């Protein structure tokens, strides 16, 4: 059961607010002044705090200041409940780290909605999202579902792209956040000597092109459609407004992005120091994991050339290694497509 602490020196408002929350299924704590409110918050660690501003002994600003200094209460969502509507009061509270305001008098549903949104936000901020395109996808879906990012919806056009069509190009300015509704896409860089290196593989449900949007720079790689695809395009301005509308959400998103960059750096190190066999094995496992639904063993429908670019080797070297893997019964070749026979052994290849 989620808990809410109500801090208000007005007994009627305090009791009425607590009653509303009790009826809605929350466990409630109450305090008649700021000092007692801080003590209860530190002891009980409620999931949300609803606090009046004008109180004796310690006002709401003082309560918020003390709780934001304490590591144990730093991240508890804090909602001011006040009759003061001057713009300066709103600005001061938000600058100090308040999450929301409700002005008196208020409707029951207004209070409950505010608490529900803050609880959903806390769950998102506490959740550990995978450092992968899938993790980023789930993060943005959760933010949308929480009501904090309602702009992301079906109002955006879904465009059809043909195989081998370029989605975005290295060196160009970003205009959209791309969401892959259907199909497969590869991200790649082209070196000065004309060789290609695959930076990412995207499947249904992935967002693409976000690093350049976040960093406000030209694309540092290109994206090419591997099979006929449907892509939702979210305009850059809408995306930035959604992400940076809440500093905590923005910070969480950037942390996920940073983890994703670290994973790419590790992959580059593997390319540099691992044997060709281990690099090919890891690439096959990565591609299989990316494009095969859990529990299925679908053929790898990516060209030998693209796999070679993903590994960072010549196509001829890849083909020789695949031939060895086939002889060792690690993979099969069916109608020209690679099917993994022994996933565990590929994952743990010794040399």
N, C-alpha and C positions, 0 to 999 in steps of 0.2 A: 504494500500500500504506500503510495506517495504521500509525503508530508508537507504541510505548509505552515509557516510561522507568520502570525498576524501581530504586528506591533502598532498599537494606536492608543492614545491616552483617552479617547472618547469611548466610554464603556458600551454605549448602545451600538456604535459603529463596529467596535471590536467584536462584540458578541454576535451581531447580525452577520458580519462577514464570516466568522467562524462557523455559524450555523449553515450558511450557504455551502461552505466547503465540506462540512460534515455530510450534508445531504448528497453532495456530489461524489462522495466516497473517498475523500481525503482524510488523513489523520491530521488534526490541527493542534497547534500550540499557540498560546496567546501571551502577550506581554503588554503591560500598561504604560511602559516608558522605554526609552532607548537603551538605558543601562541594562535593564532586565532582558530586553530583547537580544542584546549582544551575548549575554550569559547563556541564554537558552539556545541561541544559534550555535555557539561554540560547543555546547554540551550535546545537543540533539542532532545537529547538522541536517536541517530540513532540506527538502528538495527545492523549495521556492520560499522566498521571503516577501511578504507584502507589508510595506512600512509607511506610516504617516510621516510627513515632513515636520510639521510644527508640533513639537512635544517638549515637556519640561525635562530638566536634567540633561538629556542628550537628544538633540533633534535627529531627523532622518538622515541628514547629510553626515552627521557624526557617526551614526550607526554604519552607514555604507563605508565610510572611511576606515573604521576599525576592522570591519569584516573583510575588506579588500586587502588589508595589510596582513591578515592571518592566512597562512597557506591552507589551513583546513577548511576555511570558509570562502576563500578567494573566488571560486567559480560558482558559488550558489547563485542562481538567477534572482535578481532583486527588482521588485516592482514598487515604485512609489505610489502611495494612495494619498491624494492631497486635494484640497479645495482651491489651492493657489494655481492660477492658470497663466501667470505672467511668463512671457517667453524666456526671461532670464533664469527663472527657476528650472524650466525644462532643460535649458542649455547647461546649467551648472550640474544638474543631476546626471545628464548623459556624459558630460566630460569626466565625471568622477567614476563612471562605470555602471550606472544604472541600466537595466535592460528595457524598462518600459515605464509608462505613467498611466494611471487611471485617475480621472478627476471626479470628485464628489459633486453631486450625487451620481451614482453609476447603476447600470442595469446588472442583474445577476449574471446574464449571459456574457456581458462584457468582461467581467472579472474572470469567469471560468475560461473563456476563450484565451485571454491573456496568459493565464497560468498554463493552459494546455500547450500553447505555442512555445512558451519558455521551457517546458519539460521536454518537448520534442527536440528543441534546439540543444538542450543539455545532453540528451541521448546521442545526438549526432556528434557533438564535440567530444564526448567520452568514448565513442566507438572507435576501434582501431581498424581503419580501412587499409586494404592491401595496397602496397606500392606498385600499382599496375593500372593499365587503362580500365580494367574491370572494377578496381577499387574506386577509381575516380568517377566512373559511371554511376556506381552505387551511391557514392557520396552526393552527387548532384541530384540523383533521383530522390534520396532521402530529404535533402534540403527542399526540393520542390514539394514533396509530400507533407512536409511540416508546415507549409503555408508561408515559409520565409522567402520563397523564391517562386511566386505564383506565375511570373511572366513566362516561365518555361512551359510551354503547352503546345497543343496541336495546332495553334494558330500559325505556326511557321510552315512554310512550304516544304514539301518533300520532293526533291528533284531526282530524276532518274539519270544514272551515269552508265555508259557502256564500258565493257572491258577495254583496258588500255587507255582509258580517258584520264587526263590529269585532273586531280581535285584541287590541289594547290601546288605552287612551284617555289623552289628554293630562291631566295633573294627578293621575292615579292612581298608587299605589305599585306598583313592579314585583314580580312574583311568579315569573316564568319567564324563561329564555332561550329564544327561539323559533328553531327551525330549519325552514326551508321545504323540505319534501320534494317538494311538487308545487304548481304554480299560480303566481299573481302577487299581490303585495301592494304597496300604496303607503303611504308614511309622509307625513303632512301635518299642518300647523298651521292652526288657524282663528283669524283675527284678530277683534278686538272688533267690527268692522263686518260680520262674517259671511263675509268673503272667505277663500278657502282657498289655501294655498300648499303645494305638494308638496315635501317635504324629501328623500325617497328613493324609489327603486323597487327592489323585491326580486323575485328569481326563484329557481328551484329551486337548492338548495345554499347559500342565504344564511342567515346568522344575523341575528336582529333583536332589538332591545331591549337590546343590551349597554351602551350609554352610561349609561343610568339604573341598571343593575345595578352597574357599575364605580364610579359616583359616588355611589351610594346616595341617590338623589333620585327624586322623582316624574317620570313621563314628561313630556318637554317637547314631544312630538308624539303623534299618534294613528296607528294602523295599520289600514287597511281592505283587505279581500280584494277583488281586482279580478276574479278568476275562481275557481271552486271549487278549494279548496286542501286539502292535507294538511300538518299542522304538528306537528313533534315538540316537546314542551314539557319543558325541563330545569329542575327546581326551582332557585330562586335560591340556596339554601344549597349545593346540590351544585355549581353553577357556580362560586360564590365559593371553595369548598374546592379545586376543581380548579385554578383560576387562581392563587390565592394560596398554594397548597401549595409553590410554588417561586418565590422572589423574582425569579430571572432570567427565567423564563417570564412572570411577571406584568409585569415591566418591558418585555419585548419586546412583549407584547400592548398595553400602554398606549401604547407608541410608535406602533404601527400605528393605534390609535384616534385619537391626536393628529394623525397625518397625514391621516386621514379627515376630521377636523374642519376642517383647513386647506383641504382640497379643497372642502368645503361653503362656506367663507368665500369662496374664489375664485369659486365659482358665484354667490354673492350679489353679488359685485362685478361680474361679467359681466351679471347682471340689471340692475344699477343703471346701468352705463355703456355697454353695447353697444346697437346699434340693434335694433329689433324684429326685422328680418329675420335678423340674426346670432343673436339669442337663439333664434328659432324654429328656425333651421338647426342650432344646437348642440343644442337639445332633441331634435330628430329623430335626430341622430347618436347622442346619448346613449342614447335609448330603443332605437334599432336595435341598437346595440352590446350593450345589456343583455339584450335578449330574442331576438336572432337568433343561433343557434349559428354558430361561425366557418365562413365559406364559404357560408352560406345568406343569402337575402334574403327573410325572412318579412314579411308585411304587419304593420304596427303595429296591434295590436289593443287600443288604448287610446282611450277616448272623446276627442272634441275638447275637451270641458270639462276633462278631466284634463290633457291636454297644455297647455291654456291656464294651468291652475294651476301646472304645472311651469315654464312660461315666466315666469309672473307677469304675465299680460295678460288682457284681456277675451276671451271666446270669439269675439266678432264680429271683433276685430282678428286673432286667430289664423286664422280662416277666410279673411279677405281675403289674408293672407300666404300661406296654403297655395294659394290660387287663383293668386297670382303665381308661386309655385314650380312649379305644374302647367303654367302657360303657358310657363315657361322650361325645361320638360322636366327639372326636378330631381326631381320626384316624379310618381307616377301615382295615380289613385284607382280602385281595383278593388272593386266591390261595397261602396262606402262606406268601405273601408279604405285607409290610406296605404301605398304601396310606394315605396321610395326608388329612383330611376332613376340618379342620379349622386352617389354617396356622396362621392367626392373633392371635387367642386365644392361640395357642401354644407359639407364640413369647412373649406374654404378660401374661403368667401364673403367678398368684400372689403367689402361694405357692406350 
